[in-house]
Amino acid sequence: MEAENSMVKKLRRKFVKTAMLSLLVIIVIMIAFINLVNVHRLVSDADNLLVMLTDNDGEFPDMRIIIEGQGQSGGFPDDPEEDRKNPGGIGKGPKNPSSNDPNAFFTLEKLNDNRSREMPYRTRYFYVKFDESGEITTTNTQHIAVIDEETAQSYAQAVYENKDNKGFYHTYRYQQLIAPDGNSIIVFTDLSTALVDAYTLLFQSLLIGLIALIAMFILVYLFSGKAVAPVVESLEKQKRFITDAGHELKTPLAVISANVDVLELEAGKSEWTGSIRNQIKRMNSLVKNMLTLSRMDEDVMHVVYSDFDMSSAVKETAESFVPIAEAGEKNFRMDIEEEIHITGDKNAINQLTSLLLDNAMKYSSEKGSVHILLSRAKNIVLEVSNTCDSIPSGNLDKLFDRFYRADSSRSRESGGFGIGLSVARAIAISHGGTIEALKDGDRIIRFVVTLPKQLPKNLLARNAK
């Protein structure tokens, strides 16, 4: 039950993380898009306004021809030159007479018309004129309260010297128009209110996004149990099958081994009984590793964490491979630092060392070299390297995948199943460590295990239970 709950929690966490990350990306993109569009519209409206003001010598178009009686169009005549000077249609009346229908006041056309008519009274701006020699001839600050003539002239002088046609100066958007005779006008419009609105929209969209994330997290977490239930059930069936099959295989393997013993007693040892024993050994190793992986996946592997001398354990295991190295005419070197202690499971560390050395012996090149190194710095590092005829291309992390074999022909010859490195990684992870495969040139591959000196708190808590 504890293993099942642990598995469900892991899958639920992964499901929630994936869903929330996807939602976060979508919300960030939406917020960024909305605010960028808003800023672009703000700048575009300001530029249109400045074009109209600079083309009209710093003033809005003639407002005298405004509707004086209800039902009159009162607009400017359709004049292309006038349209160029007044791109926003500011000050113009509607081209179509408005009806007496009250709902007409809420149409887009009517709202835009009202906005255009009120624009001259809502816009805060000032302008400064220069002659052909760069001397200020006119300064107008009648349409803004926070800028005096001296400040307006200093702003305009700075823009004039930079020779920029348009841009931002503090919170003001400006436009400069140079006439053919060399005279110029620089118009500044105050965007403080628009920028405050933009900041408000940004804050509100971020707040809404945060609330949406929190609400979605609650909903996703509540329904994640149902979402992962089929996956949990499938994994449970797979693991139950592996565990049951592993235990069931032990009995016939034991019977076959006993029968071989009887045959050898009666007829003596032969090539055939030796072959049977090798296959029994392979099957026993496969069953053991499969059960180890299954138990580690279920977080119910029976391990006893304690402080022990890792140097002695690694050295003892490594020495058992000396005869194998000598038989294969391999150069086997051991560099094991003394008195390295670790908190962990001694049997698991022995198995880890054995798996890495067994892999190195099987896949090292003919009359090649195998090197085991144990050192201590910030963390404890166990490294096993070997020469090889060819190193798999691409990401070497795939070597730790279950049943992956880089060279199937060599695996058949050496009796490998492609599961040993998966078990090695599971053992490293169970001790709060990591394992990685690295290339050292074109002919050497290294397997580096990094382990903490002290067991992580979550593993200590599990061990205490």
QUIGI-V122137 format. One record per residue. RES is the residue in one small letter. PSI is psi in whole degrees, 0 to 359 (none if undefined). Layout:
res=RES psi=PSI
res=RES psi=PSI
This chain:
res=m psi=319
res=e psi=318
res=a psi=318
res=e psi=316
res=n psi=320
res=s psi=318
res=m psi=317
res=v psi=317
res=k psi=318
res=k psi=313
res=l psi=321
res=r psi=320
res=r psi=316
res=k psi=318
res=f psi=314
res=v psi=317
res=k psi=315
res=t psi=314
res=a psi=317
res=m psi=324
res=l psi=318
res=s psi=315
res=l psi=321
res=l psi=317
res=v psi=316
res=i psi=315
res=i psi=318
res=v psi=316
res=i psi=317
res=m psi=314
res=i psi=316
res=a psi=317
res=f psi=313
res=i psi=314
res=n psi=325
res=l psi=319
res=v psi=319
res=n psi=316
res=v psi=319
res=h psi=318
res=r psi=318
res=l psi=312
res=v psi=320
res=s psi=316
res=d psi=319
res=a psi=320
res=d psi=319
res=n psi=319
res=l psi=317
res=l psi=323
res=v psi=316
res=m psi=318
res=l psi=318
res=t psi=324
res=d psi=340
res=n psi=29
res=d psi=36
res=g psi=7
res=e psi=158
res=f psi=156
res=p psi=160
res=d psi=120
res=m psi=6
res=r psi=334
res=i psi=64
res=i psi=153
res=i psi=121
res=e psi=335
res=g psi=145
res=q psi=135
res=g psi=350
res=q psi=142
res=s psi=316
res=g psi=17
res=g psi=172
res=f psi=153
res=p psi=155
res=d psi=102
res=d psi=117
res=p psi=321
res=e psi=322
res=e psi=322
res=d psi=325
res=r psi=321
res=k psi=342
res=n psi=70
res=p psi=335
res=g psi=356
res=g psi=22
res=i psi=132
res=g psi=350
res=k psi=146
res=g psi=168
res=p psi=142
res=k psi=338
res=n psi=133
res=p psi=140
res=s psi=145
res=s psi=171
res=n psi=1
res=d psi=123
res=p psi=330
res=n psi=342
res=a psi=337
res=f psi=347
res=f psi=6
res=t psi=156
res=l psi=322
res=e psi=316
res=k psi=320
res=l psi=317
res=n psi=323
res=d psi=315
res=n psi=320
res=r psi=318
res=s psi=320
res=r psi=326
res=e psi=350
res=m psi=314
res=p psi=333
res=y psi=347
res=r psi=343
res=t psi=129
res=r psi=115
res=y psi=167
res=f psi=161
res=y psi=157
res=v psi=136
res=k psi=145
res=f psi=149
res=d psi=183
res=e psi=339
res=s psi=359
res=g psi=12
res=e psi=141
res=i psi=127
res=t psi=327
res=t psi=137
res=t psi=125
res=n psi=115
res=t psi=24
res=q psi=338
res=h psi=15
res=i psi=145
res=a psi=333
res=v psi=357
res=i psi=126
res=d psi=176
res=e psi=320
res=e psi=315
res=t psi=318
res=a psi=317
res=q psi=322
res=s psi=320
res=y psi=312
res=a psi=320
res=q psi=319
res=a psi=318
res=v psi=319
res=y psi=319
res=e psi=329
res=n psi=342
res=k psi=33
res=d psi=136
res=n psi=327
res=k psi=159
res=g psi=198
res=f psi=140
res=y psi=108
res=h psi=235
res=t psi=19
res=y psi=136
res=r psi=132
res=y psi=157
res=q psi=135
res=q psi=133
res=l psi=123
res=i psi=121
res=a psi=161
res=p psi=330
res=d psi=2
res=g psi=345
res=n psi=152
res=s psi=159
res=i psi=136
res=i psi=121
res=v psi=131
res=f psi=133
res=t psi=137
res=d psi=123
res=l psi=18
res=s psi=312
res=t psi=317
res=a psi=322
res=l psi=322
res=v psi=318
res=d psi=322
res=a psi=316
res=y psi=320
res=t psi=317
res=l psi=319
res=l psi=314
res=f psi=316
res=q psi=319
res=s psi=323
res=l psi=319
res=l psi=316
res=i psi=319
res=g psi=318
res=l psi=316
res=i psi=319
res=a psi=320
res=l psi=316
res=i psi=315
res=a psi=318
res=m psi=324
res=f psi=316
res=i psi=314
res=l psi=316
res=v psi=319
res=y psi=319
res=l psi=323
res=f psi=357
res=s psi=328
res=g psi=316
res=k psi=326
res=a psi=321
res=v psi=356
res=a psi=314
res=p psi=322
res=v psi=318
res=v psi=316
res=e psi=317
res=s psi=316
res=l psi=321
res=e psi=318
res=k psi=319
res=q psi=313
res=k psi=323
res=r psi=322
res=f psi=316
res=i psi=315
res=t psi=313
res=d psi=317
res=a psi=321
res=g psi=315
res=h psi=324
res=e psi=327
res=l psi=335
res=k psi=321
res=t psi=307
res=p psi=328
res=l psi=320
res=a psi=321
res=v psi=316
res=i psi=318
res=s psi=319
res=a psi=320
res=n psi=323
res=v psi=320
res=d psi=317
res=v psi=316
res=l psi=320
res=e psi=328
res=l psi=323
res=e psi=317
res=a psi=356
res=g psi=168
res=k psi=147
res=s psi=176
res=e psi=324
res=w psi=317
res=t psi=325
res=g psi=320
res=s psi=318
res=i psi=317
res=r psi=321
res=n psi=319
res=q psi=323
res=i psi=319
res=k psi=317
res=r psi=315
res=m psi=318
res=n psi=319
res=s psi=318
res=l psi=313
res=v psi=317
res=k psi=314
res=n psi=321
res=m psi=318
res=l psi=323
res=t psi=313
res=l psi=319
res=s psi=316
res=r psi=323
res=m psi=324
res=d psi=325
res=e psi=356
res=d psi=30
res=v psi=14
res=m psi=133
res=h psi=101
res=v psi=150
res=v psi=107
res=y psi=129
res=s psi=167
res=d psi=126
res=f psi=167
res=d psi=101
res=m psi=329
res=s psi=313
res=s psi=319
res=a psi=314
res=v psi=319
res=k psi=318
res=e psi=317
res=t psi=318
res=a psi=322
res=e psi=333
res=s psi=346
res=f psi=357
res=v psi=312
res=p psi=323
res=i psi=318
res=a psi=319
res=e psi=321
res=a psi=327
res=g psi=7
res=e psi=45
res=k psi=147
res=n psi=106
res=f psi=116
res=r psi=142
res=m psi=123
res=d psi=91
res=i psi=115
res=e psi=138
res=e psi=158
res=e psi=41
res=i psi=115
res=h psi=148
res=i psi=152
res=t psi=112
res=g psi=196
res=d psi=117
res=k psi=316
res=n psi=320
res=a psi=320
res=i psi=321
res=n psi=317
res=q psi=319
res=l psi=311
res=t psi=317
res=s psi=318
res=l psi=316
res=l psi=319
res=l psi=320
res=d psi=319
res=n psi=318
res=a psi=319
res=m psi=321
res=k psi=320
res=y psi=4
res=s psi=156
res=s psi=160
res=e psi=129
res=k psi=34
res=g psi=197
res=s psi=144
res=v psi=133
res=h psi=130
res=i psi=133
res=l psi=132
res=l psi=121
res=s psi=168
res=r psi=128
res=a psi=243
res=k psi=322
res=n psi=173
res=i psi=130
res=v psi=123
res=l psi=121
res=e psi=132
res=v psi=123
res=s psi=156
res=n psi=151
res=t psi=151
res=c psi=156
res=d psi=323
res=s psi=140
res=i psi=133
res=p psi=140
res=s psi=162
res=g psi=202
res=n psi=119
res=l psi=351
res=d psi=340
res=k psi=343
res=l psi=338
res=f psi=0
res=d psi=146
res=r psi=132
res=f psi=16
res=y psi=132
res=r psi=119
res=a psi=324
res=d psi=99
res=s psi=327
res=s psi=317
res=r psi=325
res=s psi=320
res=r psi=321
res=e psi=321
res=s psi=348
res=g psi=21
res=g psi=151
res=f psi=355
res=g psi=27
res=i psi=346
res=g psi=316
res=l psi=332
res=s psi=319
res=v psi=320
res=a psi=317
res=r psi=319
res=a psi=321
res=i psi=317
res=a psi=316
res=i psi=322
res=s psi=344
res=h psi=16
res=g psi=20
res=g psi=190
res=t psi=162
res=i psi=139
res=e psi=154
res=a psi=132
res=l psi=148
res=k psi=141
res=d psi=86
res=g psi=206
res=d psi=353
res=r psi=359
res=i psi=134
res=i psi=138
res=r psi=137
res=f psi=115
res=v psi=120
res=v psi=126
res=t psi=121
res=l psi=141
res=p psi=150
res=k psi=323
res=q psi=143
res=l psi=137
res=p psi=155
res=k psi=322
res=n psi=325
res=l psi=325
res=l psi=319
res=a psi=320
res=r psi=321
res=n psi=325
res=a psi=329
res=k psi=none
